[in-house]
Amino acid sequence: MAEIYSAPKEIKVPNINGTMQKYAEESIQYIADLKQHIKNMGYKGKNVGEIVRFAVADGYAEYMVLSMRPMRLIHIPLDDAYQFPYAHLMTASEITKKLEAQKKLEELFK
């Protein structure tokens, strides 16, 4: 089972009240900064820093992999900041399968 963490306060969440273009750019930078932050904290290994998405309502709940063993995820508070109600039940093998499926879909729709 996964431990779910809030995103660190040191990484500034983009302000959605600007233009959509500016928010999109700041969101990309936020993800990069979050990934760098966890690597600076010493987290490394398979899938660390990868984003896993779960369909929720009209969007996605997004989590960044902090570690696979033990399974730790960071909730990403972007867009609607949806949360997946079963994220805490995810195992390392389920997250690996989900990430592989996401990569195949991305490749298919490139």
C-alpha positions, 0 to 999 in steps of 0.5 A: 500500500502507498503512502501519499504525501502533499507536495512540499511547500518549498515548491511554489504552486502556479497561480491559476488566475493568470492566462492559460498559457502562463499557467501551462508554462508555470505548471511544466516548471513546477513539475520540473522543480518538484522532480529536482527537489526530490532528487536533491533530497536523495530519492533515486531509483526506478520511476522516481519523478515519474507522473502517474495519472488516474482518471477522476471526474472530467480530468485526472488526479496526478501523483509523482513517484517518490519511491517504489519500495516503500511505495510513496507518492506525492499528490500534485496540486495542479489544475483541479487538484483531483485526488484518486480515492484509492491511491493509498491502495496502490502497490509498486507493481500496479504503479509500474503497470500504470506507468507502462500503459501511460507511456504506450498511450503517449507513444501511440498518440504522438 
